[in-house]
Amino acid sequence: MPTLDRHDDVYVLDLGDTENRLHPDMLTALNKLLDEIEADIRNAPRPVALVTTASGRHYSLGLDLDWLAGHPQERLAYVISVHDLFARILTLPMVTVAAMPGHVFAGGAMLSLAHDLRIMRADRGFWCLPEADINLPFTPGMSALIQARLTPQTAHEAMVTARRYGGLEAAELRIIDQALPADEVLPTAISLAASLAGKASDALGTIKTRLYPEVLQALRSPQL
């Protein structure tokens, strides 16, 4: 389960030390922690930013396909809840930074794209959208998010070929903003987030919302 810590003006949300798949219980826990952050800053407005990270070899491997296979009748509700998390991260009224210590796959990669900035380990781990390899099409909302956050050429390659990008390749293609040694990923993310904590405001949330109206419409549609 995810945990929340605070470094001065920066909240650090750790997804965990496993594959960090987006199991329904994980989604519930993440939303509760985001509720806690938003309630805190509503009660005492101040500079604030958010870093998400993980403790193990994986940032997140995405949707929990094993759970989904055992609960096919809940597929629509489950995907809607994943979409809701993407939309929520995308429009948080603070700067968000994904600090990725290892593998970032499928829904985990999409979760990273919902952040404002992304920092990844340079020497180990892959960022990948493997849906073409596992015969699982992207939903319209997922497609819209990916295409809004990547260049057309990179989005096409990533979605159609399921290419695995190492940190340095991902940085070259602007999938991520920086590729760094493992021990620098989280401290750099926290420092970067702290430098932008003063941007937090309802206005920033509105700016983000108006940046991505088509993405948000697609994510909030029940169409799969």
Solvent accessible surface area in square Angstrom, and as a share of the most:
residue,aa,sasa,rsa
1,M,138,0.61
2,P,12,0.08
3,T,85,0.49
4,L,42,0.21
5,D,82,0.43
6,R,116,0.42
7,H,81,0.36
8,D,125,0.65
9,D,49,0.25
10,V,0,0.00
11,Y,11,0.04
12,V,10,0.06
13,L,2,0.01
14,D,29,0.15
15,L,5,0.02
16,G,13,0.12
17,D,101,0.52
18,T,88,0.51
19,E,75,0.34
20,N,4,0.02
21,R,77,0.28
22,L,1,0.01
23,H,55,0.25
24,P,35,0.22
25,D,83,0.43
26,M,10,0.04
27,L,6,0.03
28,T,71,0.41
29,A,20,0.15
30,L,6,0.03
31,N,43,0.22
32,K,131,0.56
33,L,27,0.14
34,L,2,0.01
35,D,72,0.37
36,E,99,0.44
37,I,1,0.00
38,E,33,0.15
39,A,35,0.27
40,D,48,0.25
41,I,22,0.11
42,R,167,0.61
43,N,127,0.65
44,A,50,0.39
45,P,116,0.73
46,R,59,0.21
47,P,64,0.40
48,V,0,0.00
49,A,0,0.00
50,L,0,0.00
51,V,0,0.00
52,T,4,0.03
53,T,7,0.04
54,A,9,0.07
55,S,76,0.49
56,G,24,0.23
57,R,147,0.54
58,H,19,0.09
59,Y,0,0.00
60,S,0,0.00
61,L,26,0.13
62,G,0,0.00
63,L,17,0.09
64,D,20,0.11
65,L,66,0.33
66,D,125,0.65
67,W,44,0.15
68,L,23,0.11
69,A,83,0.64
70,G,53,0.51
71,H,59,0.26
72,P,92,0.58
73,Q,139,0.62
74,E,69,0.31
75,R,108,0.39
76,L,86,0.43
77,A,69,0.54
78,Y,7,0.03
79,V,6,0.03
80,I,60,0.31
81,S,37,0.24
82,V,0,0.00
83,H,0,0.00
84,D,71,0.37
85,L,1,0.01
86,F,0,0.00
87,A,2,0.02
88,R,53,0.19
89,I,5,0.03
90,L,4,0.02
91,T,23,0.13
92,L,4,0.02
93,P,23,0.15
94,M,0,0.00
95,V,13,0.08
96,T,0,0.00
97,V,0,0.00
98,A,0,0.00
99,A,0,0.00
100,M,0,0.00
101,P,31,0.19
102,G,4,0.04
103,H,41,0.18
104,V,0,0.00
105,F,27,0.11
106,A,12,0.09
107,G,0,0.00
108,G,0,0.00
109,A,0,0.00
110,M,1,0.00
111,L,5,0.03
112,S,0,0.00
113,L,0,0.00
114,A,1,0.01
115,H,1,0.01
116,D,44,0.23
117,L,40,0.20
118,R,9,0.03
119,I,0,0.00
120,M,0,0.00
121,R,55,0.20
122,A,24,0.19
123,D,104,0.54
124,R,143,0.52
125,G,9,0.08
126,F,75,0.31
127,W,0,0.00
128,C,1,0.01
129,L,0,0.00
130,P,19,0.12
131,E,9,0.04
132,A,58,0.45
133,D,108,0.56
134,I,79,0.40
135,N,140,0.72
136,L,61,0.30
137,P,108,0.68
138,F,33,0.14
139,T,8,0.05
140,P,53,0.33
141,G,0,0.00
142,M,10,0.05
143,S,22,0.14
144,A,24,0.18
145,L,1,0.00
146,I,0,0.00
147,Q,106,0.47
148,A,45,0.35
149,R,48,0.18
150,L,13,0.07
151,T,63,0.37
152,P,109,0.69
153,Q,139,0.62
154,T,7,0.04
155,A,3,0.03
156,H,119,0.53
157,E,51,0.23
158,A,0,0.00
159,M,27,0.12
160,V,88,0.51
161,T,79,0.46
162,A,6,0.05
163,R,82,0.30
164,R,138,0.51
165,Y,0,0.00
166,G,15,0.14
167,G,0,0.00
168,L,111,0.55
169,E,66,0.29
170,A,0,0.00
171,A,23,0.18
172,E,141,0.63
173,L,60,0.30
174,R,142,0.52
175,I,0,0.00
176,I,1,0.01
177,D,36,0.19
178,Q,64,0.29
179,A,22,0.17
180,L,31,0.16
181,P,69,0.43
182,A,48,0.37
183,D,115,0.59
184,E,76,0.34
185,V,5,0.03
186,L,60,0.30
187,P,77,0.49
188,T,37,0.21
189,A,0,0.00
190,I,29,0.15
191,S,71,0.46
192,L,48,0.24
193,A,0,0.00
194,A,49,0.38
195,S,83,0.53
196,L,46,0.23
197,A,1,0.01
198,G,63,0.60
199,K,117,0.50
200,A,22,0.17
201,S,52,0.33
202,D,120,0.62
203,A,62,0.48
204,L,28,0.14
205,G,10,0.09
206,T,53,0.31
207,I,99,0.50
208,K,9,0.04
209,T,55,0.32
210,R,186,0.68
211,L,113,0.56
212,Y,34,0.13
213,P,66,0.41
214,E,123,0.55
215,V,7,0.04
216,L,6,0.03
217,Q,135,0.60
218,A,21,0.16
219,L,2,0.01
220,R,144,0.52
221,S,35,0.23
222,P,90,0.57
223,Q,118,0.52
224,L,61,0.30
